[in-house]
């Protein structure tokens, strides 16, 4: 039981640090959508909704809001709509990536460099050890800086269909 308390407390501390650093007016789902659209330009709302934990209609409303803020553009491609970030969305994504880095630094501040390295290795083992399908892996990484993760342990956990 003590182990689950430690995990829960660490998770809550991390969540609080992440949400405190969000750009003004954005929530974690907004940051997830910006991250995924920025990493997968031209994706559809159907592709997006399965990865951010909303219903299809909830995703449409989220994209509507992000479009209204000037962050996201929709482009018709046949019967579907392709999503991409506008310059303001790219700036918000950069701000989010920096806020995530700052939150990480704050949460890990009490650890030495060696301890942080050890924790990173353990987290990689845990992430790699859970088998997933692609959509679940993308959902797991929905707040990640995809460009920064060269050897993604979550990618290594994906089972082929």
PyMOL CGO cylinders between C-alpha atoms (Angstrom):
from pymol import cmd
from pymol.cgo import CYLINDER

trace = [
    CYLINDER, 0.00, 0.00, 0.00, 2.78, 2.43, 0.80, 0.3, 1, 1, 1, 1, 1, 1,
    CYLINDER, 2.78, 2.43, 0.80, 4.13, 2.06, -2.75, 0.3, 1, 1, 1, 1, 1, 1,
    CYLINDER, 4.13, 2.06, -2.75, 0.76, 3.07, -4.24, 0.3, 1, 1, 1, 1, 1, 1,
    CYLINDER, 0.76, 3.07, -4.24, 0.65, 6.12, -1.94, 0.3, 1, 1, 1, 1, 1, 1,
    CYLINDER, 0.65, 6.12, -1.94, 4.10, 7.16, -3.16, 0.3, 1, 1, 1, 1, 1, 1,
    CYLINDER, 4.10, 7.16, -3.16, 3.09, 6.70, -6.78, 0.3, 1, 1, 1, 1, 1, 1,
    CYLINDER, 3.09, 6.70, -6.78, -0.18, 8.62, -6.25, 0.3, 1, 1, 1, 1, 1, 1,
    CYLINDER, -0.18, 8.62, -6.25, 1.57, 11.49, -4.44, 0.3, 1, 1, 1, 1, 1, 1,
    CYLINDER, 1.57, 11.49, -4.44, 4.24, 11.72, -7.17, 0.3, 1, 1, 1, 1, 1, 1,
    CYLINDER, 4.24, 11.72, -7.17, 1.53, 11.69, -9.84, 0.3, 1, 1, 1, 1, 1, 1,
    CYLINDER, 1.53, 11.69, -9.84, -0.49, 14.42, -8.12, 0.3, 1, 1, 1, 1, 1, 1,
    CYLINDER, -0.49, 14.42, -8.12, 2.63, 16.56, -7.62, 0.3, 1, 1, 1, 1, 1, 1,
    CYLINDER, 2.63, 16.56, -7.62, 3.53, 16.12, -11.29, 0.3, 1, 1, 1, 1, 1, 1,
    CYLINDER, 3.53, 16.12, -11.29, -0.02, 16.90, -12.45, 0.3, 1, 1, 1, 1, 1, 1,
    CYLINDER, -0.02, 16.90, -12.45, -0.15, 20.03, -10.31, 0.3, 1, 1, 1, 1, 1, 1,
    CYLINDER, -0.15, 20.03, -10.31, 3.19, 21.24, -11.68, 0.3, 1, 1, 1, 1, 1, 1,
    CYLINDER, 3.19, 21.24, -11.68, 2.08, 20.56, -15.26, 0.3, 1, 1, 1, 1, 1, 1,
    CYLINDER, 2.08, 20.56, -15.26, -1.26, 22.33, -14.95, 0.3, 1, 1, 1, 1, 1, 1,
    CYLINDER, -1.26, 22.33, -14.95, 0.28, 25.32, -13.16, 0.3, 1, 1, 1, 1, 1, 1,
    CYLINDER, 0.28, 25.32, -13.16, 2.57, 25.90, -16.13, 0.3, 1, 1, 1, 1, 1, 1,
    CYLINDER, 2.57, 25.90, -16.13, -0.03, 25.80, -18.89, 0.3, 1, 1, 1, 1, 1, 1,
    CYLINDER, -0.03, 25.80, -18.89, -0.28, 28.84, -21.13, 0.3, 1, 1, 1, 1, 1, 1,
    CYLINDER, -0.28, 28.84, -21.13, -3.15, 31.11, -20.05, 0.3, 1, 1, 1, 1, 1, 1,
    CYLINDER, -3.15, 31.11, -20.05, -6.60, 29.77, -20.88, 0.3, 1, 1, 1, 1, 1, 1,
    CYLINDER, -6.60, 29.77, -20.88, -5.44, 26.29, -21.88, 0.3, 1, 1, 1, 1, 1, 1,
    CYLINDER, -5.44, 26.29, -21.88, -6.06, 22.97, -20.17, 0.3, 1, 1, 1, 1, 1, 1,
    CYLINDER, -6.06, 22.97, -20.17, -4.21, 19.67, -20.47, 0.3, 1, 1, 1, 1, 1, 1,
    CYLINDER, -4.21, 19.67, -20.47, -6.57, 18.45, -23.21, 0.3, 1, 1, 1, 1, 1, 1,
    CYLINDER, -6.57, 18.45, -23.21, -5.84, 21.64, -25.17, 0.3, 1, 1, 1, 1, 1, 1,
    CYLINDER, -5.84, 21.64, -25.17, -2.11, 21.04, -24.74, 0.3, 1, 1, 1, 1, 1, 1,
    CYLINDER, -2.11, 21.04, -24.74, -2.63, 17.43, -25.82, 0.3, 1, 1, 1, 1, 1, 1,
    CYLINDER, -2.63, 17.43, -25.82, -4.46, 18.51, -28.97, 0.3, 1, 1, 1, 1, 1, 1,
    CYLINDER, -4.46, 18.51, -28.97, -1.81, 21.11, -29.83, 0.3, 1, 1, 1, 1, 1, 1,
    CYLINDER, -1.81, 21.11, -29.83, 0.95, 18.57, -29.20, 0.3, 1, 1, 1, 1, 1, 1,
    CYLINDER, 0.95, 18.57, -29.20, -0.63, 15.88, -31.36, 0.3, 1, 1, 1, 1, 1, 1,
    CYLINDER, -0.63, 15.88, -31.36, -1.62, 18.23, -34.19, 0.3, 1, 1, 1, 1, 1, 1,
    CYLINDER, -1.62, 18.23, -34.19, 1.86, 19.78, -34.12, 0.3, 1, 1, 1, 1, 1, 1,
    CYLINDER, 1.86, 19.78, -34.12, 3.46, 16.33, -34.24, 0.3, 1, 1, 1, 1, 1, 1,
    CYLINDER, 3.46, 16.33, -34.24, 1.08, 15.01, -36.90, 0.3, 1, 1, 1, 1, 1, 1,
    CYLINDER, 1.08, 15.01, -36.90, 0.17, 17.93, -39.19, 0.3, 1, 1, 1, 1, 1, 1,
    CYLINDER, 0.17, 17.93, -39.19, -2.74, 17.08, -41.44, 0.3, 1, 1, 1, 1, 1, 1,
    CYLINDER, -2.74, 17.08, -41.44, -4.30, 14.64, -38.96, 0.3, 1, 1, 1, 1, 1, 1,
    CYLINDER, -4.30, 14.64, -38.96, -8.07, 14.47, -38.82, 0.3, 1, 1, 1, 1, 1, 1,
    CYLINDER, -8.07, 14.47, -38.82, -10.34, 15.12, -35.85, 0.3, 1, 1, 1, 1, 1, 1,
    CYLINDER, -10.34, 15.12, -35.85, -11.24, 11.40, -36.00, 0.3, 1, 1, 1, 1, 1, 1,
    CYLINDER, -11.24, 11.40, -36.00, -7.57, 10.50, -35.57, 0.3, 1, 1, 1, 1, 1, 1,
    CYLINDER, -7.57, 10.50, -35.57, -7.27, 13.03, -32.75, 0.3, 1, 1, 1, 1, 1, 1,
    CYLINDER, -7.27, 13.03, -32.75, -10.30, 12.09, -30.65, 0.3, 1, 1, 1, 1, 1, 1,
    CYLINDER, -10.30, 12.09, -30.65, -9.14, 8.56, -29.93, 0.3, 1, 1, 1, 1, 1, 1,
    CYLINDER, -9.14, 8.56, -29.93, -5.87, 9.93, -28.56, 0.3, 1, 1, 1, 1, 1, 1,
    CYLINDER, -5.87, 9.93, -28.56, -7.05, 12.73, -26.26, 0.3, 1, 1, 1, 1, 1, 1,
    CYLINDER, -7.05, 12.73, -26.26, -9.78, 10.92, -24.34, 0.3, 1, 1, 1, 1, 1, 1,
    CYLINDER, -9.78, 10.92, -24.34, -12.80, 12.83, -25.60, 0.3, 1, 1, 1, 1, 1, 1,
    CYLINDER, -12.80, 12.83, -25.60, -15.82, 11.78, -27.58, 0.3, 1, 1, 1, 1, 1, 1,
    CYLINDER, -15.82, 11.78, -27.58, -15.96, 12.69, -31.24, 0.3, 1, 1, 1, 1, 1, 1,
    CYLINDER, -15.96, 12.69, -31.24, -18.33, 15.59, -30.53, 0.3, 1, 1, 1, 1, 1, 1,
    CYLINDER, -18.33, 15.59, -30.53, -16.17, 16.74, -27.61, 0.3, 1, 1, 1, 1, 1, 1,
    CYLINDER, -16.17, 16.74, -27.61, -13.15, 16.76, -29.89, 0.3, 1, 1, 1, 1, 1, 1,
    CYLINDER, -13.15, 16.76, -29.89, -15.02, 18.82, -32.48, 0.3, 1, 1, 1, 1, 1, 1,
    CYLINDER, -15.02, 18.82, -32.48, -15.89, 21.37, -29.77, 0.3, 1, 1, 1, 1, 1, 1,
    CYLINDER, -15.89, 21.37, -29.77, -12.27, 21.43, -28.59, 0.3, 1, 1, 1, 1, 1, 1,
    CYLINDER, -12.27, 21.43, -28.59, -11.01, 21.99, -32.15, 0.3, 1, 1, 1, 1, 1, 1,
    CYLINDER, -11.01, 21.99, -32.15, -13.68, 24.70, -32.61, 0.3, 1, 1, 1, 1, 1, 1,
    CYLINDER, -13.68, 24.70, -32.61, -12.38, 26.47, -29.51, 0.3, 1, 1, 1, 1, 1, 1,
    CYLINDER, -12.38, 26.47, -29.51, -8.72, 26.14, -30.57, 0.3, 1, 1, 1, 1, 1, 1,
    CYLINDER, -8.72, 26.14, -30.57, -9.64, 27.41, -34.01, 0.3, 1, 1, 1, 1, 1, 1,
    CYLINDER, -9.64, 27.41, -34.01, -11.48, 30.36, -32.41, 0.3, 1, 1, 1, 1, 1, 1,
    CYLINDER, -11.48, 30.36, -32.41, -8.33, 31.19, -30.43, 0.3, 1, 1, 1, 1, 1, 1,
    CYLINDER, -8.33, 31.19, -30.43, -6.36, 31.25, -33.68, 0.3, 1, 1, 1, 1, 1, 1,
    CYLINDER, -6.36, 31.25, -33.68, -4.29, 28.16, -32.81, 0.3, 1, 1, 1, 1, 1, 1,
    CYLINDER, -4.29, 28.16, -32.81, -5.63, 25.59, -35.26, 0.3, 1, 1, 1, 1, 1, 1,
    CYLINDER, -5.63, 25.59, -35.26, -6.66, 25.64, -38.92, 0.3, 1, 1, 1, 1, 1, 1,
    CYLINDER, -6.66, 25.64, -38.92, -8.95, 23.18, -40.69, 0.3, 1, 1, 1, 1, 1, 1,
    CYLINDER, -8.95, 23.18, -40.69, -8.45, 22.36, -44.34, 0.3, 1, 1, 1, 1, 1, 1,
    CYLINDER, -8.45, 22.36, -44.34, -10.95, 20.32, -46.31, 0.3, 1, 1, 1, 1, 1, 1,
    CYLINDER, -10.95, 20.32, -46.31, -9.45, 17.22, -47.93, 0.3, 1, 1, 1, 1, 1, 1,
    CYLINDER, -9.45, 17.22, -47.93, -12.23, 15.38, -49.72, 0.3, 1, 1, 1, 1, 1, 1,
    CYLINDER, -12.23, 15.38, -49.72, -14.78, 14.37, -47.10, 0.3, 1, 1, 1, 1, 1, 1,
    CYLINDER, -14.78, 14.37, -47.10, -12.48, 14.91, -44.15, 0.3, 1, 1, 1, 1, 1, 1,
    CYLINDER, -12.48, 14.91, -44.15, -10.84, 17.91, -42.53, 0.3, 1, 1, 1, 1, 1, 1,
    CYLINDER, -10.84, 17.91, -42.53, -7.11, 18.11, -41.97, 0.3, 1, 1, 1, 1, 1, 1,
    CYLINDER, -7.11, 18.11, -41.97, -5.87, 19.94, -38.90, 0.3, 1, 1, 1, 1, 1, 1,
    CYLINDER, -5.87, 19.94, -38.90, -2.73, 22.03, -38.62, 0.3, 1, 1, 1, 1, 1, 1,
    CYLINDER, -2.73, 22.03, -38.62, -1.28, 24.59, -36.25, 0.3, 1, 1, 1, 1, 1, 1,
    CYLINDER, -1.28, 24.59, -36.25, -1.34, 28.27, -37.07, 0.3, 1, 1, 1, 1, 1, 1,
    CYLINDER, -1.34, 28.27, -37.07, 1.61, 30.45, -35.97, 0.3, 1, 1, 1, 1, 1, 1,
    CYLINDER, 1.61, 30.45, -35.97, -0.16, 31.28, -32.67, 0.3, 1, 1, 1, 1, 1, 1,
    CYLINDER, -0.16, 31.28, -32.67, -0.70, 27.54, -32.10, 0.3, 1, 1, 1, 1, 1, 1,
    CYLINDER, -0.70, 27.54, -32.10, 2.97, 26.87, -32.75, 0.3, 1, 1, 1, 1, 1, 1,
    CYLINDER, 2.97, 26.87, -32.75, 3.87, 29.57, -30.22, 0.3, 1, 1, 1, 1, 1, 1,
    CYLINDER, 3.87, 29.57, -30.22, 1.46, 28.07, -27.67, 0.3, 1, 1, 1, 1, 1, 1,
    CYLINDER, 1.46, 28.07, -27.67, 3.00, 24.64, -28.28, 0.3, 1, 1, 1, 1, 1, 1,
    CYLINDER, 3.00, 24.64, -28.28, 6.50, 26.04, -27.73, 0.3, 1, 1, 1, 1, 1, 1,
    CYLINDER, 6.50, 26.04, -27.73, 5.29, 27.69, -24.51, 0.3, 1, 1, 1, 1, 1, 1,
    CYLINDER, 5.29, 27.69, -24.51, 3.72, 24.38, -23.42, 0.3, 1, 1, 1, 1, 1, 1,
    CYLINDER, 3.72, 24.38, -23.42, 6.93, 22.46, -24.13, 0.3, 1, 1, 1, 1, 1, 1,
    CYLINDER, 6.93, 22.46, -24.13, 8.91, 24.95, -22.04, 0.3, 1, 1, 1, 1, 1, 1,
    CYLINDER, 8.91, 24.95, -22.04, 6.30, 24.83, -19.25, 0.3, 1, 1, 1, 1, 1, 1,
    CYLINDER, 6.30, 24.83, -19.25, 6.51, 21.01, -19.26, 0.3, 1, 1, 1, 1, 1, 1,
    CYLINDER, 6.51, 21.01, -19.26, 10.32, 21.22, -18.99, 0.3, 1, 1, 1, 1, 1, 1,
    CYLINDER, 10.32, 21.22, -18.99, 10.02, 23.70, -16.11, 0.3, 1, 1, 1, 1, 1, 1,
    CYLINDER, 10.02, 23.70, -16.11, 7.45, 21.49, -14.33, 0.3, 1, 1, 1, 1, 1, 1,
    CYLINDER, 7.45, 21.49, -14.33, 9.75, 18.49, -14.71, 0.3, 1, 1, 1, 1, 1, 1,
    CYLINDER, 9.75, 18.49, -14.71, 12.68, 20.44, -13.29, 0.3, 1, 1, 1, 1, 1, 1,
    CYLINDER, 12.68, 20.44, -13.29, 10.57, 21.55, -10.31, 0.3, 1, 1, 1, 1, 1, 1,
    CYLINDER, 10.57, 21.55, -10.31, 9.32, 18.04, -9.54, 0.3, 1, 1, 1, 1, 1, 1,
    CYLINDER, 9.32, 18.04, -9.54, 12.80, 16.52, -9.91, 0.3, 1, 1, 1, 1, 1, 1,
    CYLINDER, 12.80, 16.52, -9.91, 14.65, 19.33, -8.09, 0.3, 1, 1, 1, 1, 1, 1,
    CYLINDER, 14.65, 19.33, -8.09, 15.12, 17.26, -4.91, 0.3, 1, 1, 1, 1, 1, 1,
    CYLINDER, 15.12, 17.26, -4.91, 16.98, 14.51, -6.77, 0.3, 1, 1, 1, 1, 1, 1,
    CYLINDER, 16.98, 14.51, -6.77, 20.63, 14.39, -7.71, 0.3, 1, 1, 1, 1, 1, 1,
    CYLINDER, 20.63, 14.39, -7.71, 21.66, 13.99, -11.34, 0.3, 1, 1, 1, 1, 1, 1,
    CYLINDER, 21.66, 13.99, -11.34, 22.39, 10.29, -10.70, 0.3, 1, 1, 1, 1, 1, 1,
    CYLINDER, 22.39, 10.29, -10.70, 19.00, 9.79, -9.05, 0.3, 1, 1, 1, 1, 1, 1,
    CYLINDER, 19.00, 9.79, -9.05, 17.22, 11.51, -11.96, 0.3, 1, 1, 1, 1, 1, 1,
    CYLINDER, 17.22, 11.51, -11.96, 19.07, 9.23, -14.37, 0.3, 1, 1, 1, 1, 1, 1,
    CYLINDER, 19.07, 9.23, -14.37, 18.08, 6.18, -12.34, 0.3, 1, 1, 1, 1, 1, 1,
    CYLINDER, 18.08, 6.18, -12.34, 14.45, 7.33, -12.21, 0.3, 1, 1, 1, 1, 1, 1,
    CYLINDER, 14.45, 7.33, -12.21, 14.44, 7.90, -15.99, 0.3, 1, 1, 1, 1, 1, 1,
    CYLINDER, 14.44, 7.90, -15.99, 15.72, 4.34, -16.55, 0.3, 1, 1, 1, 1, 1, 1,
    CYLINDER, 15.72, 4.34, -16.55, 13.04, 2.92, -14.26, 0.3, 1, 1, 1, 1, 1, 1,
    CYLINDER, 13.04, 2.92, -14.26, 10.31, 4.95, -15.97, 0.3, 1, 1, 1, 1, 1, 1,
    CYLINDER, 10.31, 4.95, -15.97, 11.54, 3.73, -19.37, 0.3, 1, 1, 1, 1, 1, 1,
    CYLINDER, 11.54, 3.73, -19.37, 11.35, 0.13, -18.13, 0.3, 1, 1, 1, 1, 1, 1,
    CYLINDER, 11.35, 0.13, -18.13, 7.82, 0.66, -16.86, 0.3, 1, 1, 1, 1, 1, 1,
    CYLINDER, 7.82, 0.66, -16.86, 6.66, 2.34, -20.05, 0.3, 1, 1, 1, 1, 1, 1,
    CYLINDER, 6.66, 2.34, -20.05, 8.28, -0.24, -22.30, 0.3, 1, 1, 1, 1, 1, 1,
    CYLINDER, 8.28, -0.24, -22.30, 6.90, -3.12, -20.23, 0.3, 1, 1, 1, 1, 1, 1,
    CYLINDER, 6.90, -3.12, -20.23, 3.22, -2.44, -20.96, 0.3, 1, 1, 1, 1, 1, 1,
    CYLINDER, 3.22, -2.44, -20.96, 2.12, -3.78, -24.35, 0.3, 1, 1, 1, 1, 1, 1,
    CYLINDER, 2.12, -3.78, -24.35, -0.04, -1.32, -26.33, 0.3, 1, 1, 1, 1, 1, 1,
    CYLINDER, -0.04, -1.32, -26.33, -1.62, -0.81, -29.71, 0.3, 1, 1, 1, 1, 1, 1,
    CYLINDER, -1.62, -0.81, -29.71, -0.56, 2.31, -31.64, 0.3, 1, 1, 1, 1, 1, 1,
    CYLINDER, -0.56, 2.31, -31.64, -3.52, 4.51, -30.63, 0.3, 1, 1, 1, 1, 1, 1,
    CYLINDER, -3.52, 4.51, -30.63, -2.87, 3.76, -26.93, 0.3, 1, 1, 1, 1, 1, 1,
    CYLINDER, -2.87, 3.76, -26.93, 0.82, 4.58, -27.36, 0.3, 1, 1, 1, 1, 1, 1,
    CYLINDER, 0.82, 4.58, -27.36, -0.04, 7.89, -29.02, 0.3, 1, 1, 1, 1, 1, 1,
    CYLINDER, -0.04, 7.89, -29.02, -2.46, 8.64, -26.17, 0.3, 1, 1, 1, 1, 1, 1,
    CYLINDER, -2.46, 8.64, -26.17, 0.26, 7.86, -23.62, 0.3, 1, 1, 1, 1, 1, 1,
    CYLINDER, 0.26, 7.86, -23.62, 2.57, 10.37, -25.34, 0.3, 1, 1, 1, 1, 1, 1,
    CYLINDER, 2.57, 10.37, -25.34, -0.07, 13.03, -25.93, 0.3, 1, 1, 1, 1, 1, 1,
    CYLINDER, -0.07, 13.03, -25.93, 1.76, 15.61, -23.79, 0.3, 1, 1, 1, 1, 1, 1,
    CYLINDER, 1.76, 15.61, -23.79, 5.29, 14.73, -24.95, 0.3, 1, 1, 1, 1, 1, 1,
    CYLINDER, 5.29, 14.73, -24.95, 7.65, 16.75, -27.12, 0.3, 1, 1, 1, 1, 1, 1,
    CYLINDER, 7.65, 16.75, -27.12, 7.78, 14.18, -29.92, 0.3, 1, 1, 1, 1, 1, 1,
    CYLINDER, 7.78, 14.18, -29.92, 10.87, 15.75, -31.48, 0.3, 1, 1, 1, 1, 1, 1,
    CYLINDER, 10.87, 15.75, -31.48, 12.85, 15.39, -28.24, 0.3, 1, 1, 1, 1, 1, 1,
    CYLINDER, 12.85, 15.39, -28.24, 12.23, 11.66, -27.72, 0.3, 1, 1, 1, 1, 1, 1,
    CYLINDER, 12.23, 11.66, -27.72, 14.61, 9.80, -30.04, 0.3, 1, 1, 1, 1, 1, 1,
    CYLINDER, 14.61, 9.80, -30.04, 14.37, 6.37, -28.37, 0.3, 1, 1, 1, 1, 1, 1,
    CYLINDER, 14.37, 6.37, -28.37, 10.78, 6.36, -27.16, 0.3, 1, 1, 1, 1, 1, 1,
    CYLINDER, 10.78, 6.36, -27.16, 10.12, 3.48, -24.73, 0.3, 1, 1, 1, 1, 1, 1,
    CYLINDER, 10.12, 3.48, -24.73, 6.40, 3.73, -25.48, 0.3, 1, 1, 1, 1, 1, 1,
    CYLINDER, 6.40, 3.73, -25.48, 7.10, 3.07, -29.16, 0.3, 1, 1, 1, 1, 1, 1,
    CYLINDER, 7.10, 3.07, -29.16, 8.95, -0.07, -28.11, 0.3, 1, 1, 1, 1, 1, 1,
    CYLINDER, 8.95, -0.07, -28.11, 5.82, -1.23, -26.27, 0.3, 1, 1, 1, 1, 1, 1,
    CYLINDER, 5.82, -1.23, -26.27, 3.62, -1.17, -29.39, 0.3, 1, 1, 1, 1, 1, 1,
    CYLINDER, 3.62, -1.17, -29.39, 2.52, -4.58, -30.60, 0.3, 1, 1, 1, 1, 1, 1,
    CYLINDER, 2.52, -4.58, -30.60, 1.97, -4.95, -34.28, 0.3, 1, 1, 1, 1, 1, 1,
    CYLINDER, 1.97, -4.95, -34.28, -1.60, -5.77, -35.38, 0.3, 1, 1, 1, 1, 1, 1,
]
cmd.load_cgo(trace, "trace")
